Amino acid sequence: MKFDFRGGTTSQNKTEFEIKDYRGGVNRLLQEASLAFNEAKEATNLMLVDDGKWKPRWGTDYYGSTLPSTIDGAAEYVNNDGTTELIAISNGKAYSSTNGGTWTEVTGATFTAGTQCFFMQISGYLYIANGTDNLARYNGSVLTTYSSLSAPTGLVGTRTGLASGTFTMYAQVTAVNEIGETVGSTEASVSINKPRDQWAASEYITWNWDTVSDATAYQLYISETTGYEALLDSSSANQYMDDGTKEINVYVEPPLSNTTAAPKFKSMTVSGNRIWATNDPSNPYIVYFSGTGTAIGKFSDFYGGGWVALERGGRERPKAVIHYQSGQGDGRSTILCSTPEGKGAVWQISITSATVGDTSFSIPNATKVVGSFGTDSQLSVTSDNNNIWFFNRRGMYTLGPEKNYYGILRTNELSSRIRPYIRGLVGSAIDSVCAYFYDAKVFFSVPTTGTSNNRIIYYDTERMCWVVDWSIGAKQFLEYTDSSKTTHFLYVPTSGEKLIEMSSSIAGDLGASFSTTYTSGRWSLNKFWKDFLKLKKVFIKLGSPRGEINFEVLGSGKSTGFVSLGSATITPQYSMTGMGFDVMGEVQMGDTLGVPTFFSDSADPRYIKINKKLKDVQVRITTQSTDADYTLQSMIFSGNQIKVNPPSSWRVGN
């Protein structure tokens, strides 16, 4: 007896080998005849469990009651007392629910219906942004937004002790509220007879402007060159006396956009105890940052906030921001950008503080990760235990430190085995791809047809393989932990008025059955693909099978092409137990109806007779019913070695 190339055994002319490792997942890159024995050609609506065994995926069911219209986003909010609630946006309004109960409208702000909303919680507030409407905050009771201020008007400068001359001072003034700053006013100018740094003690310019309602302060920007104003100082009144002694902060210029209602962006994160935000439709190159501490959420430099434009006017546009580490392990605001062909780039920004005169301010330092790829879809950016995951039209990528190289970050494609599947996605809809890390799996919902996500695939971080695909689509993934501390894995459907939960305890999809298909590669039955084996039987062992399971064997015969060799429907036998179901004579065991428990064999062996001369074989397992379930534990192929001449149909030439 000796071991053959399969890890099975050969005794005289009998050959048997076993396949019980499926941890290779799905491989769409190679032809089916080239697949490894642990790889699948197809695994529709399946998932890997245990030490790498296929079984039908989790089922789905509605979670919570019906909302008024299609859902534009949802998130969990944690109250100060640790209780949780779900917040959902539907038909332009916000709604709150606890434990899947009735939705209650949250007042204070409205949103443009049909616009995807994005969420982030910090400092007791749940921030809600969509890039169209003003930034909103939920505090556990109501929504609030900020009213935009208008830029100041009527700016004039008056000389004292100075005469008109060949020098000119230019100025702009902005208004500030508790969240941000307006753009600069119309530029004003004053002609003077000497430069600012030569003014005497009695010489100065008084700048006056009209009061802006609801402004908490003003900021004055001046320069000796038109259009190049920089920050001089702030004032709580609508005037400022410049005597030439205050140093100009050349690092701070008038804002390009009005942030008094907060910037309009889509992506936001917390990094370094600041809010970072980007993907502003009106300012596509800008990354905003708020102040820190008590000024978190305030984006004006008056509060320690600010903005930085990444390669303004270039090909790369910031798409998403997330907190991650630098190559040295320091926390960084990390920005993923897109480009038309899909490559993109990754930037990281750190903040340093500087002081000019008695004014302290924040300076952003932006650095591009060399050779990096970015993302085409904001909602596809998620993090596992160590890396950042994201999608672009070229594949699924991760951002992380390079092994054996200190201080280096790299982006790697991990989707090479399913690259044809990725390239077959609908190009016009890839910006809708969403992702989420849950149960050691990185889930992606992608568009294979139509204009929205209609399938789910996932990367198994424990078995390091891909599972492709599930016949459901999600607009957004999220988790919600109810008051009993049960965590629900939910998703926002691409259409419909209810959230949907995925769970191993749910059978079917929303009460209806879904079909599953496992298709193996085409495995050669001998060391050399030209040789034949008299395959007698194919054994299969299923763990805890339920429902109808269809088992089919296909292969290439000596005198036939690739055909079906045999199929059968496996219908397991059940046993049922439980107390309190009926009366035993005159005695009922228990006072409730109870819930039955079904038992099936945890190792149910079956086989199909083949008795064919074959050079390769393929296995297909399918289910259709709602109650169908199994775990594919093992397959054994048993036959006899034979010596035959190659089929005459193989011959070419003389």
Summary of the structure (lengths in Angstrom):
residues: 654
radius of gyration: 33.1
end to end distance: 40.4
largest distance: 115.4
contacts: 2187
relative contact order: 0.13
helix: 5%
strand: 49%
